[in-house]
Amino acid sequence: MGTLKIQTDINKFDYRLLELSDIEQAAGVISQAFVDDPLCAFMLPYKRTRVKTLRKFFRAYGAVNIQNQRGYGVGEPLSGVAFWVEPKKPGVSISVKSLGLFIPLMFTIYPIGYMRATAILKQIDLLHQKYAGEPHYYLDNIGVMPSERGKGISSRLIRPFLEKADEEKVTVYTDTVTKTNVALYEHFGFHCVEECVVEGTGITIWALRRPIQ
């Protein structure tokens, strides 16, 4: 019984490919994880409604990623979520049902926030193209429930993909607008290749690349 319980506890924290039935849980996890993210705060300045709006966004965005096998999670119920873009998988396809999930965002402040953040989002894309133009693994987003931080969940969602990248001899790229995240990524072997201040926004983007191992 003791051995079975230990094995069950270990399996509970193994990462898994998310399914469409996980959308609500995944949106809940990542919206709470991003509530204080500088970019999200810039786009959605009213904290009182920020989580609710982020949940609507990540419900739609998560559905697209899960549909295209880019969503991964840890825990049951979910305590951590990551969206990875892998070099050998096909481009994104969006179903009519998934597209419909974006409609509720039109009735929030999100469209205005998106327009405010155009220069930031453009710079994020430019840095990505500059430092990862070749086939690579891209950590698009990762979020852990605030109550579950410090338990190694980020590692469960990052290390397996670093191992894949090492096996395939490709680089790994990510970016962040949160300074404290830089040390986390450096712990996993990423190097900060550029620190870019987006003029007039107060936002700094750190571009991080993990070379071929």
RASULCOR-V649929 format. One line per field, one symbol per residue. psi: psi as a letter, one per 20 degrees, with the letter a starting at -180 (. if undefined). burial: b if it has 24 or more other C-alpha atoms within 12 Angstrom, else e. Layout:
# RASULCOR-V649929
psi = ???
burial = ???
This chain:
# RASULCOR-V649929
psi = gggggghghghhjqqqpqrhiigggghgghhhhjhjphghhghniohhjgggghgggiggghgggghjlipqrpqorpiqqqoppqhiqrrpqprhghhhiighhikaighghghhjghghghggghghgilirprpoogqpqpphijqjjjhgghigghhhgghghilrrpqrrqjohihghghhhjjqpoiqoopopjhjpppoppporp.
burial = eeeeeeeeeeeebbbbbbebebbbbbbbbbbbbbbbbbbbbbbbbeeeebbbbbbbbbbbbbbbbbbbbbbbbbbeebbbbbbbbbbeeeeeeeeeebeebbeebeebbbeebbeebebbbebbeebbeebbeeebbbbbbbbbbeeeeeeebbbbbbbebbeebeeeebbbbbbbbbeebbebbeebbbbbebebeeeeeebbbbbbbbbbe
